[in-house]
Amino acid sequence: MPAPASPATVSSGVDLLLSGGQVIDGTGTPSRRADVAVRDGRVVAVGPDLRVEAARRIDATGLTVTPGFIDPHSHSDWSVLGNRDAQSTVRQGVTTEIVGNCGVTYAPLTETGAAEARRALRAYGYEGPVSWRTFPGLLDVVHRQDNGTAQNLAWLVGHTALRDAAQVRGESVDADGLARMVHLLEEAMEAGALGMSSGLEYGSGRYATTGELAEVTSVLQRYDGIYASHIRNRDAHLLDAVGEFLAVARHSGLRAQLSHLNVRHDTGAPHDAWHDAVGRLATEREAGLDVLADMTPYPHGIGLATGLLPNWLLADGPASAARRLDDPDVRRRLRQDCDRYWRFVHKGQWERVVLATSPATPELEGLPFPEIAALRGQDCWEAFFDVLRAAGSDMPTVQLMGRLFTPEHVAEAVAHPLFCLGVDGFTSRTEGPLAARTRHPLFFTGHVHYLAHHVLHAKTLGLEEAVRKMTSMVADRFRLSERGRIRPGHHADLAVLDLASLAAQDTFAFTGTYAAGVPHVLVNGELVVHHGRHLGTRPGRYLSGC
C-alpha cells in the first residue's frame, strides 16, 4: 500500500487530481474544501491546494466529492452478465455492490437448474451459455479479464441455490443432504464469498427449518463470514421472524445482516411491531451479537410472484404448479390460500401491484394488475393466475413491483442508526431486455434518491450522515478493506456530485433516462463516468472475503 503523503505536497506525479471540491470523506465528519490526488488506483493525498503534477486534472469547484457508494443489498448478480457496464448504477456513483442476496444466486447449479438459469438470465439481457455449475465457476465467468465489470462486486452465496443444488426438498433434510449443502457452502467460501444469504418467504428457502439454517450457517464461523437474511415474515409474524434470525446468528455467534427490515403497510402487523423488532436488534448488539439491518429508498419494492403461492401448489416444482392452474377448482382454492407475502392483495388492493418481469407475457410488463385484468376481461386473481400459467417452468422468474410501505415508515428506517442504505434492485440500462423490465425509478435513481429526496428535500438525515451510511458503514459491515472512505492509502473509488442538479431532479418519476447529478465516477482509480458520459471502462474487481 502506498505510504500516506503530506496533505500539502506529493513526492511525485499522480495520475489524477480532483481539485477544489467539497470533500465528504465517508466518516460522517463535516465536509471540507480539499483536493484529492490519485495514483496507481489509490488515494495518495487529501488536502487544500495540493502541489502536484497530475497527468489528468478535474476541476471539482462547486461540486462534492464522496467515496463511491456501496450498495449493501443488491441483486445485480442477476443482471451483470447482460450489463457489465453497470449503466444505471455506476452513473449514480455506485462503485461497489454486495450481491447474492435473498437466497437467490445462479450458482451452484444442477443440470436442471442450469436450464432454468439460462431462461431466467435471458430476461436480464444475457444471451450467452450457462457453462458453469459451481459458485467459483460463476465468479470466473463474471470476473474473467477479457470482459470484466465496471463496478466492484462482493458476493454472498444463496441458501436457496445451495438447497436446490444439493437436491434438498421440503422441510426434511437428511444427513447426506445437509452434508452436500455444507460442502457447497464451503466451496463458495473458499472461493472468497463474504457469506451466505437466505430468502425464507419463497422458493426452496421457505421450507428450511431454523435448525437447518443454524447447522448450515455454522460453516460461516470458520471463515468469519456474514449471514444475511430476507426473513420469513414482515407483517403479522414479524417478531417471530426476527426471533428466528437472531437465533440463527446466536447459534454460531455470527455477524448477521437483517435485509430490508421493514413492515408492509396494511398487512396485519401488530401495532409498533417495527419498533419492537429494531429494539430487539439493539438489545442483541448491546449483548455482543454483531447484527445490523438495511433499508430501501422508496415506498415501492420488487418481489417474486411465487411468494404469494402456497407450498401445496409449489411442492412438485413450477412446471407442475403451472399445469395445475388449468384446474378451476385449484384456482378457487388459491383465492383463499394465497394470504401470504403481500397480504394486502387479499384486501383487494391490487392497484398496489405492477407486473414487472414476465418473459412469457412481456406485453403486460409495467402494467398494474387492475389494468391487466381490464384488458383481458377478467378480475385480478384470474389475470394473476393466467400470467403464472403462461410462465410454466419459468414461473420463478415472474417479478412484481409493489407499493409496500408508507413514506413515513421509509423515512424513519432510513434515518435509524442501525440501518445501512441499499436499494434492493439491480443494475439496468436504457435499451434492450433490461430496459423493458425495469420501468421504475428504483433502478435508475434509487441511490441518488437518498440524497435528492431524503437529504436535500425531506431533510430525513444530513448529507454527511447519508454518505456515511452509503459508504464506510457498509464497507466496515462487510469487511471491505480500505474502501468506503476518502483517505490516503484507500482504493480510489470516488463519486463527484452536483448537489444542485440532484436537488432539481424528481427521483420519484421514471423518465427512462439515466440519473443526472453525478458527473464523474472513479472505480479503482480509473474514470468510468466523465462529464456524465460512461467511458466503457471496466476496472471493477471481485472483492473476496478471503
QUIFEN-V821865 format. One record per residue. RES is the residue in one small letter. SS is DSSP state (2 for helix, 1 for strand, 0 for the rest). BURIAL is + if it has 16 or more other ideal C-beta (glycine too) atoms within 10 Angstrom, else -. D_CENTER is the distance of its C-alpha to the mean C-alpha in Angstrom with 2 decimals. Layout:
RES & SS & BURIAL & D_CENTER
RES & SS & BURIAL & D_CENTER
This chain:
m & 0 & - & 29.95
p & 0 & - & 32.01
a & 0 & - & 34.05
p & 0 & - & 33.23
a & 0 & + & 35.61
s & 0 & - & 37.74
p & 0 & + & 36.15
a & 0 & - & 39.08
t & 1 & - & 39.68
v & 0 & + & 38.09
s & 0 & - & 40.46
s & 0 & - & 39.69
g & 0 & - & 37.98
v & 1 & + & 34.25
d & 0 & + & 32.09
l & 1 & + & 30.70
l & 1 & + & 31.47
l & 1 & + & 29.56
s & 1 & + & 32.45
g & 1 & + & 33.14
g & 1 & + & 29.71
q & 1 & + & 28.64
v & 1 & + & 26.53
i & 1 & + & 23.92
d & 0 & + & 23.41
g & 0 & + & 20.26
t & 0 & + & 22.38
g & 0 & + & 23.04
t & 0 & - & 26.59
p & 0 & - & 28.17
s & 0 & + & 27.85
r & 1 & - & 30.83
r & 1 & - & 32.29
a & 1 & + & 31.97
d & 1 & + & 31.78
v & 1 & + & 29.24
a & 1 & + & 30.65
v & 1 & + & 28.74
r & 1 & + & 30.37
d & 0 & - & 29.26
g & 0 & + & 25.56
r & 1 & + & 25.92
v & 1 & + & 26.96
v & 1 & + & 30.66
a & 1 & + & 31.83
v & 1 & + & 30.89
g & 1 & + & 33.78
p & 0 & - & 35.99
d & 0 & - & 38.10
l & 0 & + & 37.31
r & 1 & - & 40.26
v & 0 & + & 38.82
e & 0 & - & 39.34
a & 1 & + & 36.16
a & 0 & - & 35.73
r & 0 & - & 33.47
r & 1 & - & 33.31
i & 1 & + & 30.98
d & 1 & - & 32.44
a & 0 & + & 29.84
t & 0 & - & 32.50
g & 0 & - & 31.26
l & 0 & + & 27.61
t & 1 & + & 25.11
v & 1 & + & 23.71
t & 1 & + & 20.62
p & 1 & + & 18.57
g & 0 & + & 15.76
f & 1 & + & 12.58
i & 1 & + & 10.03
d & 1 & + & 6.40
p & 0 & + & 6.29
h & 0 & + & 3.05
s & 0 & + & 1.46
h & 0 & + & 4.36
s & 0 & + & 6.76
d & 0 & + & 8.98
w & 0 & + & 10.18
s & 0 & + & 11.43
v & 2 & + & 12.31
l & 2 & + & 15.69
g & 2 & + & 16.54
n & 0 & + & 15.32
r & 0 & + & 16.01
d & 0 & + & 16.80
a & 0 & + & 13.27
q & 2 & + & 15.41
s & 2 & + & 13.45
t & 2 & + & 11.14
v & 2 & + & 13.82
r & 0 & + & 16.29
q & 0 & + & 14.59
g & 0 & + & 15.09
v & 1 & + & 11.72
t & 1 & + & 13.18
t & 1 & + & 10.76
e & 1 & + & 7.17
i & 1 & + & 6.55
v & 1 & + & 5.97
g & 0 & + & 7.84
n & 0 & + & 6.45
c & 0 & + & 8.79
g & 0 & + & 11.65
v & 0 & + & 11.27
t & 0 & + & 11.98
y & 0 & + & 14.79
a & 0 & + & 16.87
p & 0 & + & 19.23
l & 0 & + & 21.16
t & 0 & - & 24.63
e & 2 & - & 26.69
t & 2 & - & 25.96
g & 2 & + & 22.23
a & 2 & + & 22.51
a & 2 & - & 24.22
e & 2 & + & 21.58
a & 2 & + & 18.82
r & 2 & + & 21.04
r & 2 & + & 21.29
a & 2 & + & 17.62
l & 2 & + & 16.70
r & 2 & + & 19.58
a & 0 & + & 17.87
y & 0 & + & 15.21
g & 0 & + & 18.17
y & 0 & + & 18.92
e & 0 & - & 22.62
g & 0 & - & 23.29
p & 0 & - & 24.30
v & 0 & + & 22.26
s & 0 & - & 24.55
w & 0 & + & 22.61
r & 0 & + & 22.86
t & 0 & + & 21.68
f & 2 & + & 18.46
p & 2 & + & 20.38
g & 2 & + & 21.48
l & 2 & + & 18.06
l & 2 & + & 17.37
d & 2 & - & 20.75
v & 2 & + & 20.14
v & 2 & + & 16.94
h & 2 & + & 18.45
r & 0 & - & 22.10
q & 0 & - & 24.04
d & 0 & - & 25.48
n & 0 & - & 22.19
g & 0 & + & 19.55
t & 0 & + & 16.47
a & 0 & + & 16.48
q & 0 & + & 13.63
n & 1 & + & 13.35
l & 1 & + & 11.05
a & 1 & + & 11.11
w & 1 & + & 10.76
l & 1 & + & 10.87
v & 1 & + & 13.12
g & 1 & + & 12.84
h & 2 & + & 15.77
t & 2 & + & 16.33
a & 2 & + & 16.76
l & 2 & + & 19.14
r & 2 & + & 21.04
d & 2 & + & 21.49
a & 2 & + & 22.55
a & 0 & + & 24.90
q & 0 & - & 26.25
v & 0 & + & 25.94
r & 0 & - & 26.69
g & 0 & - & 26.91
e & 0 & - & 27.33
s & 0 & - & 30.04
v & 0 & + & 29.00
d & 0 & - & 32.01
a & 2 & - & 32.43
d & 2 & - & 32.00
g & 2 & + & 28.71
l & 2 & + & 27.39
a & 2 & - & 28.76
r & 2 & + & 27.03
m & 2 & + & 23.60
v & 2 & + & 24.43
h & 2 & - & 25.62
l & 2 & + & 22.50
l & 2 & + & 20.36
e & 2 & - & 22.94
e & 2 & + & 22.76
a & 2 & + & 19.03
m & 2 & + & 19.61
e & 2 & - & 22.66
a & 0 & + & 20.68
g & 0 & + & 18.59
a & 0 & + & 15.50
l & 0 & + & 14.34
g & 1 & + & 14.63
m & 1 & + & 13.86
s & 1 & + & 11.46
s & 1 & + & 13.14
g & 1 & + & 12.85
l & 0 & + & 16.25
e & 0 & + & 16.65
y & 0 & + & 16.95
g & 2 & + & 18.05
s & 2 & + & 19.90
g & 2 & + & 17.96
r & 2 & + & 19.85
y & 2 & + & 23.04
a & 0 & + & 22.25
t & 0 & - & 24.52
t & 2 & - & 23.97
g & 2 & - & 26.46
e & 2 & + & 24.64
l & 2 & + & 21.38
a & 2 & + & 23.55
e & 2 & + & 25.43
v & 2 & + & 22.63
t & 2 & + & 20.62
s & 2 & + & 23.93
v & 2 & + & 23.43
l & 2 & + & 20.70
q & 2 & - & 23.38
r & 2 & - & 25.25
y & 2 & + & 22.45
d & 0 & - & 21.25
g & 0 & + & 17.94
i & 1 & + & 15.33
y & 1 & + & 14.61
a & 1 & + & 11.36
s & 1 & + & 12.07
h & 1 & + & 11.31
i & 0 & + & 14.97
r & 0 & + & 17.83
n & 0 & + & 18.64
r & 0 & + & 17.80
d & 0 & + & 21.14
a & 0 & + & 24.63
h & 0 & + & 23.82
l & 2 & + & 21.06
l & 2 & + & 23.25
d & 2 & - & 24.08
a & 2 & + & 20.46
v & 2 & + & 19.86
g & 2 & - & 23.12
e & 2 & + & 22.05
f & 2 & + & 18.92
l & 2 & + & 21.30
a & 2 & - & 23.92
v & 2 & + & 21.77
a & 2 & + & 20.84
r & 2 & + & 24.53
h & 2 & + & 25.86
s & 2 & + & 25.13
g & 0 & - & 24.40
l & 0 & + & 20.77
r & 1 & + & 18.24
a & 1 & + & 15.75
q & 1 & + & 12.56
l & 1 & + & 12.61
s & 0 & + & 9.24
h & 0 & + & 9.52
l & 0 & + & 13.27
n & 0 & + & 14.96
v & 0 & + & 17.93
r & 0 & + & 18.33
h & 0 & + & 21.41
d & 0 & - & 24.69
t & 0 & + & 23.73
g & 0 & + & 26.24
a & 0 & + & 24.55
p & 0 & - & 27.33
h & 0 & - & 28.28
d & 0 & - & 26.41
a & 2 & + & 24.20
w & 2 & + & 21.15
h & 2 & - & 23.45
d & 2 & - & 24.86
a & 2 & + & 21.53
v & 2 & + & 20.61
g & 2 & - & 24.21
r & 2 & + & 23.86
l & 2 & + & 21.02
a & 2 & - & 23.34
t & 2 & - & 26.27
e & 2 & + & 24.65
r & 2 & - & 23.67
e & 2 & - & 27.26
a & 0 & - & 28.46
g & 0 & - & 26.64
l & 0 & + & 23.52
d & 0 & - & 20.52
v & 1 & + & 17.93
l & 1 & + & 15.44
a & 1 & + & 12.80
d & 1 & + & 10.06
m & 1 & + & 10.26
t & 0 & + & 9.21
p & 0 & + & 11.76
y & 0 & + & 13.61
p & 0 & + & 15.75
h & 1 & + & 14.10
g & 1 & + & 11.22
i & 1 & + & 10.72
g & 1 & + & 12.40
l & 1 & + & 14.44
a & 2 & + & 18.10
t & 2 & + & 19.43
g & 2 & + & 18.14
l & 2 & + & 21.26
l & 0 & + & 23.60
p & 0 & + & 25.75
n & 2 & - & 26.12
w & 2 & - & 29.64
l & 2 & + & 28.54
l & 2 & + & 25.77
a & 0 & - & 27.72
d & 0 & - & 29.17
g & 0 & - & 26.12
p & 2 & + & 24.85
a & 2 & - & 27.92
s & 2 & - & 30.25
a & 2 & + & 28.36
a & 2 & + & 28.62
r & 2 & - & 32.33
r & 2 & + & 32.97
l & 0 & + & 31.74
d & 0 & - & 35.02
d & 0 & - & 36.86
p & 2 & - & 37.56
d & 2 & - & 38.09
v & 2 & + & 34.61
r & 2 & + & 33.22
r & 2 & - & 35.47
r & 2 & - & 34.32
l & 2 & + & 30.62
r & 2 & - & 31.25
q & 2 & - & 32.17
d & 0 & - & 29.68
c & 0 & + & 26.21
d & 0 & + & 25.98
r & 0 & + & 22.64
y & 0 & + & 18.94
w & 0 & + & 19.54
r & 2 & + & 23.07
f & 2 & + & 24.00
v & 2 & + & 24.89
h & 2 & + & 27.79
k & 2 & - & 29.08
g & 0 & - & 29.24
q & 0 & + & 26.37
w & 2 & + & 25.22
e & 2 & - & 25.13
r & 2 & + & 21.76
v & 1 & + & 20.32
v & 1 & + & 19.74
l & 1 & + & 19.60
a & 1 & + & 16.62
t & 1 & + & 16.93
s & 0 & + & 20.25
p & 2 & + & 21.70
a & 2 & + & 25.04
t & 2 & + & 25.52
p & 2 & - & 23.83
e & 2 & - & 26.51
l & 2 & + & 25.03
e & 0 & + & 21.46
g & 0 & + & 20.72
l & 0 & + & 23.51
p & 1 & + & 23.62
f & 2 & + & 25.29
p & 2 & + & 28.57
e & 2 & + & 28.98
i & 2 & + & 28.27
a & 2 & + & 30.80
a & 2 & - & 33.33
l & 2 & - & 33.15
r & 2 & - & 33.85
g & 0 & - & 36.41
q & 0 & - & 34.58
d & 0 & - & 33.01
c & 2 & + & 29.23
w & 2 & + & 29.30
e & 2 & - & 31.28
a & 2 & + & 29.03
f & 2 & + & 25.97
f & 2 & + & 27.93
d & 2 & + & 29.14
v & 2 & + & 25.71
l & 2 & + & 24.80
r & 2 & + & 28.25
a & 2 & + & 27.93
a & 2 & + & 24.71
g & 2 & + & 26.69
s & 2 & + & 25.09
d & 2 & + & 21.95
m & 2 & + & 21.44
p & 2 & + & 18.13
t & 2 & + & 16.68
v & 0 & + & 17.70
q & 1 & + & 14.96
l & 1 & + & 15.79
m & 1 & + & 14.84
g & 1 & + & 16.38
r & 1 & + & 17.81
l & 0 & + & 16.90
f & 0 & + & 17.75
t & 0 & - & 20.54
p & 2 & - & 20.15
e & 2 & - & 21.98
h & 2 & + & 19.61
v & 2 & + & 16.59
a & 2 & + & 18.77
e & 2 & + & 19.96
a & 2 & + & 16.62
v & 2 & + & 15.47
a & 2 & + & 18.80
h & 0 & + & 18.95
p & 0 & - & 19.48
l & 0 & + & 17.53
f & 1 & + & 14.16
c & 1 & + & 11.73
l & 1 & + & 10.11
g & 0 & + & 6.46
v & 0 & + & 5.76
d & 0 & + & 3.79
g & 0 & + & 5.23
f & 0 & + & 6.44
t & 0 & + & 9.35
s & 0 & + & 12.58
r & 0 & + & 16.24
t & 0 & - & 19.31
e & 0 & - & 21.27
g & 2 & - & 21.33
p & 2 & + & 19.58
l & 2 & + & 16.15
a & 2 & + & 17.98
a & 2 & - & 19.57
r & 0 & + & 16.50
t & 0 & + & 14.38
r & 0 & + & 17.13
h & 0 & + & 15.35
p & 2 & + & 14.76
l & 2 & + & 11.11
f & 2 & + & 10.57
f & 2 & + & 13.43
t & 2 & + & 13.92
g & 2 & + & 11.00
h & 2 & + & 11.06
v & 2 & + & 14.83
h & 2 & + & 15.25
y & 2 & + & 14.97
l & 2 & + & 17.95
a & 2 & + & 19.82
h & 2 & + & 19.80
h & 2 & + & 19.11
v & 2 & + & 21.07
l & 0 & + & 23.62
h & 0 & - & 24.51
a & 0 & - & 23.77
k & 0 & - & 24.25
t & 0 & + & 21.70
l & 0 & + & 21.58
g & 0 & - & 23.13
l & 2 & + & 21.91
e & 2 & + & 22.24
e & 2 & + & 20.44
a & 2 & + & 17.46
v & 2 & + & 17.31
r & 2 & + & 17.73
k & 2 & + & 14.82
m & 2 & + & 12.60
t & 0 & + & 14.47
s & 2 & + & 16.92
m & 2 & + & 15.61
v & 2 & + & 12.33
a & 2 & + & 14.54
d & 2 & - & 16.99
r & 2 & + & 14.69
f & 0 & + & 13.51
r & 0 & + & 16.94
l & 0 & + & 16.22
s & 0 & - & 19.86
e & 0 & - & 21.32
r & 0 & + & 18.25
g & 0 & + & 17.10
r & 0 & + & 20.72
i & 0 & + & 23.42
r & 0 & + & 26.07
p & 0 & + & 28.66
g & 0 & - & 27.64
h & 0 & + & 23.88
h & 1 & + & 21.98
a & 0 & + & 22.29
d & 0 & + & 18.75
l & 1 & + & 19.88
a & 1 & + & 19.29
v & 1 & + & 22.35
l & 1 & + & 22.07
d & 0 & + & 24.69
l & 2 & + & 24.45
a & 2 & - & 27.16
s & 2 & + & 25.36
l & 2 & + & 22.15
a & 2 & - & 24.38
a & 2 & - & 26.07
q & 0 & + & 23.02
d & 0 & - & 22.31
t & 0 & + & 18.52
f & 0 & - & 18.94
a & 0 & - & 20.62
f & 0 & + & 19.39
t & 0 & - & 21.69
g & 0 & - & 20.50
t & 0 & - & 20.60
y & 0 & + & 18.44
a & 0 & + & 18.10
a & 0 & + & 21.23
g & 0 & + & 21.87
v & 0 & + & 20.38
p & 0 & + & 23.38
h & 1 & + & 22.73
v & 1 & + & 19.88
l & 1 & + & 20.73
v & 1 & + & 18.83
n & 0 & + & 20.98
g & 0 & + & 23.88
e & 1 & + & 23.86
l & 1 & + & 23.60
v & 1 & + & 20.98
v & 1 & + & 21.52
h & 1 & + & 25.10
h & 0 & - & 26.64
g & 0 & + & 23.72
r & 1 & - & 24.24
h & 1 & + & 21.92
l & 0 & - & 24.29
g & 0 & - & 22.84
t & 0 & + & 22.59
r & 0 & + & 20.13
p & 0 & + & 20.47
g & 0 & + & 17.05
r & 0 & + & 17.37
y & 1 & + & 16.10
l & 0 & + & 15.66
s & 0 & - & 17.12
g & 0 & + & 17.74
c & 0 & - & 21.43
